[in-house]
């Protein structure tokens, strides 16, 4: 899938489903600006999922699975997390229909991304790690 969708995935394209394969960064930014909800229904994977973080950074409310939320402690406060079809559909419909929920998830998702994945967050974590290493080296 992703940049090189299989024939089975390409066959899912219809009037309401677009299968793009690879898209440029500019095209992706345009899609984020015009979207109401990101849906990241991951079934497997390891570590932090960049598609989830990317949607959060864009302030785009999202619905994902527990696999999509792995490695992101507390992210369920900023997005909808469900593994069953009813839960995923319910999360999507809520964000499509409820402007207050959409605004809250947009705000909370942006704040989560900023707190955990911004340049300031990286700087803070790096300085903290270096401080721990420095204390360890000097016998503290």
Residue pairs with C-beta under 8 A, 6 or more apart in sequence:
1 9
2 21
2 22
3 21
3 22
4 21
4 22
5 19
5 21
9 19
10 19
12 19
13 19
23 31
32 38
32 55
32 58
32 60
35 60
36 61
36 95
36 96
36 102
37 60
37 61
37 62
37 63
37 92
37 95
37 96
37 102
38 51
38 55
38 58
38 60
38 61
38 62
38 63
39 62
39 63
39 64
39 88
39 92
40 49
40 51
40 52
40 55
40 62
40 63
40 64
40 65
40 68
41 63
41 64
41 65
41 68
41 88
42 49
42 51
42 64
42 65
42 67
42 68
43 65
43 67
44 67
45 67
45 68
45 70
46 70
47 70
47 71
48 70
48 71
48 72
49 64
49 67
49 68
49 70
49 71
49 72
51 68
52 62
52 64
52 68
52 69
52 72
52 75
52 79
53 72
53 113
53 117
55 61
55 62
55 79
55 109
56 62
56 75
56 78
56 79
56 109
56 110
56 112
56 113
56 117
57 110
57 113
57 117
59 106
59 107
59 109
59 110
60 106
60 109
61 79
61 80
61 95
61 101
61 102
61 105
61 106
61 109
62 79
62 80
62 105
62 109
63 79
63 80
63 81
63 82
63 88
63 91
63 92
63 95
64 79
64 80
64 81
65 81
65 82
65 83
65 88
66 81
66 83
68 81
69 75
69 76
69 79
69 81
72 112
72 116
74 112
75 81
75 112
77 108
77 112
78 105
78 108
78 109
78 111
78 112
79 105
79 108
79 109
80 87
80 88
80 90
80 91
80 92
80 94
80 95
80 105
81 91
82 88
82 90
82 91
94 101
95 101
95 102
95 105
96 102
114 120
114 121
115 121
